[in-house]
Amino acid sequence: MAETLDAALESLRRERFYDEMAAAERRLRDDPVVWERFVAERDAWLNPDLSAS
């Protein structure tokens, strides 16, 4: 029974986590300036220019 409860709690934790992430992204997208800055920073992290020194 404890395993079932643990699995249910973990499932709830994950669901809340992803719901909160989606809500945060919606808030970012609501402000075009903030969204543009977020995308620029995200892209810089995902595609770093390693040739620049």
C-alpha positions in Angstrom: 0.0 0.0 0.0 2.9 2.4 0.8 4.3 1.8 -2.7 0.9 2.8 -4.2 0.7 5.9 -2.1 4.3 6.8 -3.0 3.6 6.4 -6.7 0.5 8.5 -6.5 2.3 11.3 -4.6 5.1 11.2 -7.2 2.6 11.4 -10.0 0.9 14.4 -8.4 4.3 16.1 -7.8 5.2 15.6 -11.5 1.8 16.9 -12.7 2.1 20.0 -10.5 5.7 20.6 -11.7 4.7 20.5 -15.4 1.6 22.6 -14.8 3.7 25.2 -13.1 6.2 25.2 -15.9 3.5 25.6 -18.5 2.0 28.5 -16.5 5.4 30.2 -16.2 5.9 29.9 -20.0 2.5 31.4 -20.6 3.4 34.4 -18.4 6.6 34.8 -20.3 4.8 34.7 -23.6 2.3 37.3 -22.5 5.0 39.9 -22.5 6.7 40.1 -25.9 9.8 41.9 -24.6 10.3 39.4 -21.8 9.7 36.5 -24.2 12.2 37.8 -26.7 14.8 38.1 -23.9 14.1 34.6 -22.7 14.4 33.1 -26.2 17.7 35.0 -26.8 19.1 33.7 -23.5 17.8 30.2 -24.1 19.3 30.1 -27.5 22.6 31.4 -26.2 22.7 28.5 -23.8 21.6 25.9 -26.3 23.9 27.1 -29.1 26.9 28.7 -27.6 29.5 30.3 -29.9 32.5 28.5 -28.7 34.8 30.1 -31.2 34.5 33.5 -29.6 37.2 34.2 -27.0 
